[in-house]
């Protein structure tokens, strides 16, 4: 497939020169017949070369993988290997890619921040899970998997297509480079064991972007009655138990992930049958309604909801529905209790502002103790603010 020539307008040219790597197609004039996954050489209006990109119409982007200063004339294995080597060096400096801890969990590649827009790779012990965010990127993903396995010294890499078509049909296209992992195995985050399912759906069971948040949460859990809404496989719940919580109640709609969470409790030496650890399968809103009616009170409430859901039979979105949920949670929060909030979308605006709206409706007052975002193994470009999707806000509620 021959490389196409694409001329960018002044705005897009300035964006690329300023470090941007995801060029929006909407305002571009593309050559006829430009196919998904085809390479394109980018020029400005004066025919000065700006970089090499891959056409990703599924996401409406040109993914810029190299600029002239990089010295590469093709998007190939050499370029991808160079990018992965740099990514490994960064994680090594963070103490994450440590041969003495072969079971560690972290993000090895984070899209444009690592010069690899359209791709992300999490490492869980001896295997990686590499995501390609469009079908057209899958051929490059397989080359990238080879580089990741080599430079990070992994046994194998599971390559998953994480795209809009995947979300629509509910099926995950995946391929394996190197040795296939077990369907379930144990990996460790900061020495804490968690069960990983690398071959299941899109998510392997542990969100690596929350690693630093879990570590920081330990400061606030001792002797507190904890409620964890949208608890998934229980990573935050395990953190609270390890931090000396008086009790932890985990709420999730899926009985399957609740069983998974109970297994994670066992791995940390906590008996799920212990009355201090409750696992409630059901809807978070209904749980809060019932808890308020029964006058239950908690000292620390964790809320990490999905960005969008239809689990309750109608669409639920963060920007519209999160404040009401926060207000409901405040009703069962003891005076002076802590409210830990998370949001996973760049489109939300200020999470603290949403919290204020919800608390005001509930007649409560919040004080921000801490705010956070992505950990350092999730680098993002200054030019692409939308990549900084994670917001964390910890409040004390009077």
Secondary structure as UniProt FT lines:
FT   STRAND          4..7
FT   HELIX           10..17
FT   TURN            18..19
FT   STRAND          22..24
FT   HELIX           25..27
FT   TURN            32..33
FT   TURN            36..37
FT   STRAND          39..43
FT   TURN            45..46
FT   STRAND          49..56
FT   TURN            57..60
FT   STRAND          61..66
FT   HELIX           68..70
FT   HELIX           77..93
FT   TURN            94..95
FT   TURN            99..100
FT   TURN            102..103
FT   STRAND          104..110
FT   HELIX           111..114
FT   TURN            117..118
FT   STRAND          119..124
FT   TURN            125..126
FT   STRAND          127..132
FT   HELIX           135..137
FT   HELIX           138..151
FT   TURN            152..153
FT   STRAND          156..161
FT   HELIX           164..169
FT   STRAND          174..178
FT   STRAND          185..189
FT   TURN            190..191
FT   STRAND          192..196
FT   TURN            198..199
FT   HELIX           208..210
FT   HELIX           211..217
FT   HELIX           218..220
FT   TURN            222..223
FT   STRAND          225..229
FT   TURN            232..233
FT   HELIX           235..242
FT   TURN            243..244
FT   STRAND          247..252
FT   HELIX           255..267
FT   TURN            268..269
FT   TURN            272..273
FT   TURN            275..276
FT   STRAND          277..281
FT   HELIX           284..293
FT   TURN            294..295
FT   STRAND          298..304
FT   STRAND          308..309
FT   TURN            311..312
FT   STRAND          316..317
FT   HELIX           318..331
FT   STRAND          333..344
FT   TURN            346..347
FT   HELIX           351..361
FT   TURN            362..363
FT   STRAND          366..372
FT   TURN            376..377
FT   TURN            382..383
FT   HELIX           385..387
FT   STRAND          390..397
//
